[in-house]
Amino acid sequence: MHGLLTCFSPPPTIRSEQDVYKAVLMYADKFKEDPEKRDGVLNMLLPKVRWVFVPPEFLVDTVESEASIQHLPIVHQLLHET
């Protein structure tokens, strides 16, 4: 995860797993022009979020409503596990 944080200038302040999730999406957005690569990044990094520490409201209001990731099977799997 350290490598991910060095991609930002200045590095984001991470106070919660919600911040980790947002940082993952920001990093993946760097690959918007290459959807296959973006999906690969998301598939690799989203499981690193410690979903057990994410409030249910955030999962429903933010994660489930993020259209850009809903097509990824990993998202459905992660949401179902939490």
Buried (B, 14 or more C-beta within 10 A) or exposed (E): EEEBEEEEEEEBEEEEBBEBBBBBBEBBEEBEEEEEEBBEBBBEBBEEBEBEEBEEEBBEEBBEEEEBBEEBEBBEEBBEEE
